[in-house]
Amino acid sequence: MKIQNVIKHIESSQNELVDHDIYSKISTIQDLRIFMENHIYAVWDFMSLLKALQVNLTCIKNPWVPSENTQAARFINEIVLEEETDEIKNGNVISHFELYLQAMNQIGASTLKINEFISGIKTSNNYRNYINNYNLDQEIKDFLNFTFDIIESGETHKIAAAFTFGRENVIPDMFIEIVKGLNKDNSNTANDFVYYLERHIELDGDDHGPIALKMIENLCGNDQKKWEEVMEVSKKSIDIRIKLWSHISSQIEHEYSTN
C-alpha cells in the first residue's frame, strides 16, 4: 500500500499539472515549435535520470561483478533498452531523445541550440557549470539543476522517484489529441511527434510505468524513511514540472503579443 500513499500524496500536484493552461495554449504549429524547443531539455535530462539508475543498479565496468539487487537491475535494463535504443518504424534503432529531435525537425522547430548544448556537454569538464552558463532561460536551468541535484545525491530511491512520478508519463495523454487536431489542419505536419507520443503511451502504460512502480517498491522495501523521501522527491518533481509548463506557456503568450 505504500505506493498508494505516494500517489495520494502527489495527487493535488498531479491534478494541477493535468489542469495546466499550457494544453489550451497550443493551437498552431508555431505554438508547438515553441513548446518543443523548450521541452527538449527535459527530454534530455530524463535520459540522464535513466542512466543514473542504470549506473547505480547494474555493473557497467570491468571486471564485472554481480548486481546487489538483480530484480531492480532487470527493471532498469528493460527500460534502458527501449528508451536509449528503441526499435521503431522500419526496424530503425534510435533513442527517444533523437526521436524527439526528428519530430522537431519535421515541424520546423529549431534544433540549433539543443545540438550546440549537447556538443558543449560532451566536451565540458564541469557539466553543471556549463548548464548554468549556457544561454538558457532560468526556468529551464532550474529544472535541469533539480534533476542533477537528485542524481548527484547518489540515492537510488530518490532518483527512481523523480524518474517514475515526475517525468515523461505526464506528457502523452495531455498532448496527443492536441497534436492530432493540429495535423487535421496541417496535413500531418506533426505526425512524427504523434508517433513519439503514441510510443510513450504504449511503453509507459504497458511496460515502463508498472516496471518503475515495482522498482520503487523493491528499492524502498519496508524502510519508512525512504518512502517519505520518495514522497518528497515525487512532489517536488511534479512542482518543478509545473513551473516549466508555466514558463513555456508564457513564452507562447509572448509570441502572440509581439506579432
Stockholm file with secondary structure:
# STOCKHOLM 1.0

chainA/1-259         MKIQNVIKHIESSQNELVDHDIYSKISTIQDLRIFMENHIYAVWDFMSLLKALQVNLTCIKNPWVPSENTQAARFINEIVLEEETDEIKNGNVISHFELYLQAMNQIGASTLKINEFISGIKTSNNYRNYINNYNLDQEIKDFLNFTFDIIESGETHKIAAAFTFGRENVIPDMFIEIVKGLNKDNSNTANDFVYYLERHIELDGDDHGPIALKMIENLCGNDQKKWEEVMEVSKKSIDIRIKLWSHISSQIEHEYSTN
#=GR chainA/1-259 SS CHHHHHHHHTHHHHHHHHTCTHHHHCCSHHHHHHHHHHHHHHHHHHHHHHHHHHHHHSCCSSSCCCCSCHHHHHHHHHHHHHHHSEECGGGCEECHHHHHHHHHHHHTCCCHHHHHHHHHHHHCSCHHHHHHHSSCCHHHHHHHHHHHHHHHHCCHHHHHHHHHHSSGGGSHHHHHHHHHHHHHHHTTTTHHHHHHHHHHHHHIIIIIHHHHHHHHHHHHTTCHHHHHHHHHHHHHHHHHHHHHHHHHHHHHHHHHHTC
#=GC SS_cons         CHHHHHHHHTHHHHHHHHTCTHHHHCCSHHHHHHHHHHHHHHHHHHHHHHHHHHHHHSCCSSSCCCCSCHHHHHHHHHHHHHHHSEECGGGCEECHHHHHHHHHHHHTCCCHHHHHHHHHHHHCSCHHHHHHHSSCCHHHHHHHHHHHHHHHHCCHHHHHHHHHHSSGGGSHHHHHHHHHHHHHHHTTTTHHHHHHHHHHHHHIIIIIHHHHHHHHHHHHTTCHHHHHHHHHHHHHHHHHHHHHHHHHHHHHHHHHHTC
//
